[in-house]
């Protein structure tokens, strides 16, 4: 099953039954009024007030808790922000937004290359991924690999095949990260949700690994990119 929905994730998630999703994995908008790597192209509105943004993310946490199965996991990627040369740490953001879940794992995504051009402080060349669960009894399927909370994966670089496939999306997620999360926390035909689908990387990983996928995206432009990428993945697997 591939179920792609264009719309507001909070409204769409209202239609998803309680305790029905095995895994939720997402990276929310940065809310930094970003442009694409081509700075002449403006993104959809990504400049909510601080109160509006926190209200959005808080509501997402509440909705995910409702629809997630008792042994499911919510993997939430967030980057430490730099505001007026001071760090707004990812862990503080998660503590403020999360009132329901246990924090079962804290993963450092260490990426090659530095996208932070700071000259007066050490750069933030990593992002955080939090595994959030309803209880301490959650699904985890060991893959025989040595486990680590530091994951070394390159960013999707400009000019790469994956970046070209993602079109105008400025920050596509590396598919290998999603693959790893899915393999360790779900089984064949389980249901995976991404409420901020973006360019569709979670859907691509689900098709490659035989999982069902629900993807929600509010931007029509990104939705078309995700739809194209996922359809192409399905064709490649035939």
C-alpha positions in Angstrom: 0.0 0.0 0.0 1.2 3.5 -1.0 -1.2 6.2 0.3 0.0 9.7 -0.6 -2.1 12.6 0.6 -1.8 16.3 -0.3 -2.8 18.5 2.6 -2.2 19.7 6.1 -0.8 16.9 8.1 -2.8 17.7 11.2 -6.1 17.5 9.2 -5.1 14.3 7.4 -3.9 12.6 10.6 -7.4 13.1 12.0 -8.6 10.5 9.4 -6.1 7.8 10.6 -7.4 5.4 13.2 -6.0 5.2 16.7 -3.1 2.7 17.3 -2.8 1.8 13.6 0.7 2.9 12.5 3.8 0.9 13.2 6.4 3.6 12.7 6.4 7.4 12.2 9.6 9.0 10.9 9.9 12.6 9.8 12.0 15.7 9.7 9.8 18.8 10.2 10.2 22.2 8.3 13.0 24.3 9.8 10.9 27.4 10.0 13.7 29.5 8.9 12.1 31.1 5.8 14.5 29.0 3.6 15.1 29.2 -0.1 16.3 26.4 -2.3 20.0 26.0 -3.3 18.9 28.2 -6.2 18.3 31.3 -4.0 16.0 32.8 -6.7 13.3 30.1 -5.9 11.3 30.7 -2.8 9.8 27.8 -0.8 6.2 27.7 0.5 5.7 29.8 3.7 8.3 28.5 6.2 8.3 31.5 8.4 5.7 30.9 11.2 6.0 32.9 14.4 7.7 31.1 17.2 4.4 30.5 18.9 2.7 29.2 15.7 5.6 26.9 15.0 5.6 25.4 18.5 1.8 24.9 18.3 2.2 23.1 15.0 4.9 20.7 16.3 3.2 20.2 19.6 0.0 19.2 17.8 2.0 16.8 15.6 3.4 15.0 18.6 -0.1 14.6 20.1 -1.5 13.3 16.8 1.4 10.8 16.3 0.9 9.5 19.9 -2.7 8.8 19.1 -2.2 6.9 15.9 1.0 5.0 16.8 0.7 1.4 17.9 1.6 0.6 21.5 5.0 -1.0 20.5 5.6 1.5 17.6 8.3 4.1 17.4 8.4 7.8 16.4 11.7 8.9 14.9 12.0 12.7 14.9 14.9 14.5 13.3 15.8 18.0 14.4 18.8 20.2 14.0 20.2 22.5 16.6 19.4 26.0 15.5 21.7 29.0 15.6 19.9 32.3 16.5 21.9 35.5 16.9 25.1 33.4 17.3 23.6 31.4 20.1 22.6 27.7 20.0 18.9 26.7 20.4 19.6 23.0 21.1 17.6 20.2 19.6 17.2 18.4 22.9 15.6 21.5 24.5 13.2 21.7 21.6 12.2 18.0 22.0 11.7 18.4 25.7 9.4 21.3 25.2 7.4 19.6 22.4 7.2 16.2 23.9 4.8 15.5 26.8 3.7 12.0 25.9 6.6 9.8 24.7 9.6 8.2 26.4 12.9 9.2 24.8 14.3 5.7 24.0 17.3 6.7 21.9 19.2 9.8 21.0 21.1 9.5 17.8 23.7 11.8 16.4 23.6 12.1 12.6 27.2 13.1 11.8 27.5 14.1 8.2 30.5 14.7 6.0 31.0 18.3 4.9 30.1 21.5 6.7 27.1 23.6 5.8 27.6 26.0 8.7 29.8 28.9 7.5 30.5 30.2 11.0 33.9 31.9 11.6 33.5 32.8 15.3 32.4 29.4 16.8 32.7 25.7 16.1 30.1 24.6 13.5 27.0 22.5 14.0 27.8 19.9 11.5 25.5 17.2 12.8 21.8 16.7 13.5 19.8 14.8 16.1 17.4 11.9 15.6 15.2 11.0 18.6 13.5 7.6 18.9 10.3 8.3 20.9 8.1 5.4 22.2 4.9 5.0 24.2 6.6 2.5 26.7 9.9 0.8 27.2 8.4 -2.3 25.5 8.8 -1.4 21.8 9.6 -3.3 18.6 13.3 -3.6 17.8 14.7 -6.1 15.4 18.5 -6.4 15.7 20.2 -6.8 12.3 23.4 -8.4 13.5 25.4 -5.1 13.2 27.4 -3.4 15.9 25.0 -0.8 17.4 26.0 2.8 17.8 24.2 6.1 18.5 26.5 8.0 16.1 25.5 7.5 12.5 27.8 8.6 9.8 25.9 9.4 6.6 26.7 12.1 4.0 24.2 14.8 3.2 22.4 14.5 -0.2 24.9 16.6 -2.0 24.1 19.1 -4.8 24.8 17.5 -8.2 24.3 13.9 -6.9 21.7 11.7 -8.6 19.6 11.6 -5.5 19.6 15.4 -5.2 18.6 15.7 -8.9 15.8 13.3 -8.3 14.6 15.4 -5.3 14.3 18.5 -7.5 13.8 21.8 -5.7 13.6 20.4 -2.2 16.5 22.0 -0.3 17.1 19.4 2.4 16.3 15.9 1.2 16.9 13.1 3.7 19.5 10.4 2.8 17.6 7.3 2.0 20.1 5.1 3.9 19.1 6.6 7.2 15.5 5.9 6.6 16.3 2.3 5.5 18.2 1.7 8.7 15.3 3.0 10.9 12.8 0.9 9.0 14.8 -2.3 9.2 15.4 -2.0 13.0 11.8 -1.1 14.0 9.4 -2.7 11.5 8.7 -5.9 9.6 7.4 -6.7 6.2 4.0 -5.0 5.4 4.0 -2.9 8.5 2.7 0.7 8.1 5.1 3.6 8.1 3.9 7.3 8.2 5.8 10.5 7.3 3.6 13.5 8.1 6.1 15.9 6.5 6.9 13.8 3.4 8.9 16.4 1.5 10.6 14.8 -1.6 9.3 11.3 -0.6 12.5 9.6 0.7 10.6 7.7 3.4 8.2 6.4 0.7 11.1 5.3 -1.5 12.7 3.4 1.4 9.3 1.7 2.2 9.0 0.4 -1.3 12.5 -0.9 -1.3 11.9 -2.8 1.9 8.4 -4.0 1.4 6.6 -1.7 3.9 3.3 0.1 3.5 3.5 3.8 3.4 1.3 6.8 4.2 2.9 10.1 3.2 1.4 13.6 3.8 2.7 16.8 2.2 1.3 20.3 2.1 3.4 21.6 -0.8 1.9 20.7 -4.2 5.4 21.0 -5.7 7.0 18.7 -3.3 4.1 16.3 -3.5 4.6 15.9 -7.2 8.3 15.2 -6.7 7.6 12.6 -4.0 4.9 10.9 -6.2 7.3 10.7 -9.1 10.2 9.3 -7.0 8.0 6.7 -5.4 6.5 5.6 -8.7 9.9 5.4 -10.3 11.1 3.2 -7.4 8.1 0.9 -7.9 8.8 0.6 -11.6 12.5 -0.2 -10.9 11.4 -3.1 -8.6 9.3 -4.8 -11.2 
